[in-house]
């Protein structure tokens, strides 16, 4: 059986052997430069088609097709996978391989070996060419007198000798590197761990060759050190005996004994980033250097502390003594980490973005030079990693770097005390000899032996030979540098053209253009400026920037594109962006001096068998000089001019009598008119499946376009959050936790937060839509107090307390009518309706006492009965620092009447982030009220139209008694919108305190919170005093006039077309993401975002990236106020006429 198996294996290897006439793959020992000059007869094919290659039991062709060599080969990964599966297929009786592109050509199985070798060569030729181009492109950006220019010459010279695929010797051999793995060093891409370990080996070699004694007490570790630190807890339990920790035990003992003072080790963060850690045993500190400024890797630091603890060290302090450079890209972290180590050891200049590329090439040269010096010229020139007989497998093994200290462990031997005591020195033979010191004894008694003298001579010879080798290497580098300099001077001399009579008489130096190329390629800019200058109205904010010349060149314009196409044809089949750029600058340097290969590369589609121009580029060429935007499509009411005219008359009539109009009121009038006159509009479906809902964003555009109206309102400065808001919120958390702990508060219902908010009956009297440029804006009831106050309370258990509603007035006649059904419903919910007894609708001391007495205390009494708590169970009332809340009068009344109520204040200026009512309740509550107000407007408008469908103008009732009676239904709807346990609890959860805690009752009573409070009391005296002293007192209230509530304009609230559940979802997500179908404005309000609501749209997304600035870079054009991106509009193409409309459309979720 063994003989049969050997015979079968030999036959299999023979089947996979490539015949001599097809062994055309270049040898891996060829230099990189030679590989780039080879014109291989085939190319790589699409991986999708290659994946369908199958084995077959058909007999292979005896003679291959004549075009076999020129056929594309599968990618290397696919070919390797086929090769690995070939043994099993051979055992199953398969004889051939069938490619899906040639199903009638069964190929012999050795083609898999051919594909592996050719695809490997093709992919490496592509990658080495990219590296070569990357180095060559540095010539264009490096100053002619810069040091990097010499490094570039040196790299290009080395590529003439470096094999393109061969195992490296020297430093590279320590990590089993091949020359192909050095390609990332010559490119803008990250480096992997084995390359970094090789570069560290270079550093270790320089340390060992240095005569600096301080370096002998420093150890630079490879990546194996960090990998061992990350072993499992189970292995760490056997640290003293496990062989995996031999090196760590050696280094730890050296640190403890003082043989080592510092350790520098690279570390990988989340498999995407390199950083450096320094362990300093002298200063008992750990430093972390990160070129991206990321936070400390706490798990790795804890592992280092655990390792040091095994060797008797206490916990080291964190320090910032390890200096490092700053990285501005996403791929230079490995080079920056190595530079950090070199700066700490040899005082090399710190890493900068300008030196990133030269440092990569220097590390490449360090590894390659060592390989070339150790290479044997008699090595097999046909040595390659991919032979015909070997299975193709890529294995990465990381060998540890040479240890800097011996790993031998001295055996513990019993110690004998042979030292004589003072008593012994005066007896026996000791009394005949005098006592001498140890140094005197060694000076008189010790003489070197012959062996020691021989070892000393050998060490001296080795030291001299090492110094000679260093000198010889430096001399060889000087000779190579001198040769490169001679070549550079020769190139510069050839580049200088000597003046001739012809060149002097016919000077072809391009003259500066009267118009820039960017401006000439965009003729529509001038038309746009002219149209703007013809506008008669100068309203709106002033332009911050004057018109400037265009910076972005439209390379697809008829002025430039024909030349680009001609250059691509001259370059030929490959359409190399670099070659196209050179050809364009050679043909017309004045017009194409700003084009770059990166921009050209984005125009080319490389996905097929041959490169071609992208379809989007050709589409832009067809447009010629036309702008990227499409024509503005007609509005949805374009087919209904009479309806549009009636809506305009309604809105103008309301403004004529002084009624203030906001977006919500305008939307109600428009919906009513459309519902009566053309209801089929609401059934129109856009291409994205959305339907027209007459959103507020659409209303704003309609009013501006048809009436030339804009929203005129007063503005005020927004509340500023304190700079130390994070610390204030954390102090509040500690203060609440301390209260809960000391008062033994065990139920979440005993923690209540209250807040007051105002509700406006109708649009703010100082804000309304009015014609653009109007000087006077008249509003009915501008001096009236057309708003009321609602006091909202919520508990941490998820309950919403009944509202206290405060109306402006001094008698009960200021309250809503008691005969309505809504009044009875409000009484059933426990609402307390009050009049302010002042000239405003703000709360007072007496009203605050009524709220505590009539709503808050009864709620807590019921909760105490439910959970069996005593009557004097302490409870927390959280308030903001409003003047009435923090007044001495109110606090004294609370202390006297209800001493078991522990009031706590939200830090000033932090209500938007640290008060649960503000964070999670007020926004959905006000949106529910706004939607109810909008429903009233629509219902009133429809009622008027049903009475007189031919009415030319809608007259809305805006009297105060009518709006006051309607307010009860608004409040009832708002209460039901927030009286949900999940919504209320989420409000407390969203109030963050630091990075770990929040104001939910679970977080306040958690084990971690109590531990943190204990640590603050022990270790942070200042914070503890601040928490403790402010626990029950607050500073005296300043004598100040309470500012009135600000009437929020409609732009400061969510639009009425947004669902309350959508806003709740937005809040639950932390407002970090937006629900599907919505976007946000500058204030964070949700806006409907779908094709059915677009008033006009325009830009083709595929056009992005087809232009660049005049200097070759790609940026966003900044002119005037800037531009908005637009998308092509296809709204309402499928409008269906005659569809029946459902009843009460204004109550549907969309409206």
Secondary structure, 3 states (H helix, E strand, C coil): CHHHHHHHHHHHHHHHCCCHHHCCCCCCCCEHHHHHHCCCCCCECCHHHHCCCEEECCCCCCCCCCCCCCCCECCHHHHHHHHHHHHHHHHCCCCEEEECCEEEEEEECCHHHHHHHHHHHHHHHHHHHHHHHHHHHHHHCCCCCCHHHHHHHHHHHHCCCCECCCECCCCHHHHCCEHHHHHHHHCCCCCCHHHHHHHHHHHHHHHHHCCCHHHHHEEEECHHHHHHHCCCHHHHCCCCCCHHHHHHHHHHHHHHHCCCCEEEEEEEECCCEEEEEEEECCCCEEEEECCCCCCCCHHHHHHHHHHHHHCCCCCCEEECCCCCCCCCCCCCHHHHHHHHHHHHHHCCCCCCHHHHHHHHHHHHHHHHHHHHHHCCCCCCCCCCCCCCCCCCCCCCCCCCCCCCCCCCCCCCCCCCCCCCCCCHHHCHHHHHCCCCCHHHHHHHHCCCCHHHHHHHHHHHHHHHHHHHHHHHHHHHHHHHHHHHHHHHHHHHHHHCCCCCHHHHHCCCCCCCCCCCHHHHCCCHHHHHHHHHHCCCCCCCCCCCCCCCCCCEECCCCCCCHHHHHHHHHHHCCCCCHHHHHHHHHHHCCCCCCCCCHHHHHHHEECCCCCCEECHHHHHHHHHCCCCCECCCCCCCCCCCHHHHHHHHHHHHHHHHCCCCCCHHHHHHHHHHHHHHHCHHHHHCECCCCCECCCCHHHHHHHHHHHHCEEEECCCCCCCCCCCCHHHHHHHHHHHHHHHHHHHCCCCHHHEEEEEEEEEECCCCCCCEEEECCCCCCCCCCCCCCCEEEEEEEEECCCCECCCEEEECECCHHHCCCCCCHHHHHHHHCCCEEEECCECCCCCCHHHHHHHHHHHHHHHHHHHHHHHCCCCCCCEEEEECCCCCCCCHHHHHHHHHHCCCEEEEECCCCCHHHHCHHHHHHHHHHHHHHHHHHHHHHHHHHHHHHHHCCCCCCCCCCCCHHHHHHHHHHHHHHHHHHHCCHHHHHHHHHCCEECCCEECCHHHHCCHHHHHHHHHHHHHCHHHHHHHHHCCCCCCCCCCCCCCCCCCCCHHHCCCCCCCHHHHHHHHHCCCCCCCCCEEECCCCCEEECCHHHCCCCCECHHHCCCCEECCCCCCCCCCCCCCCCCCCCCCCCCCCCCCCCCCCHHHCCCC
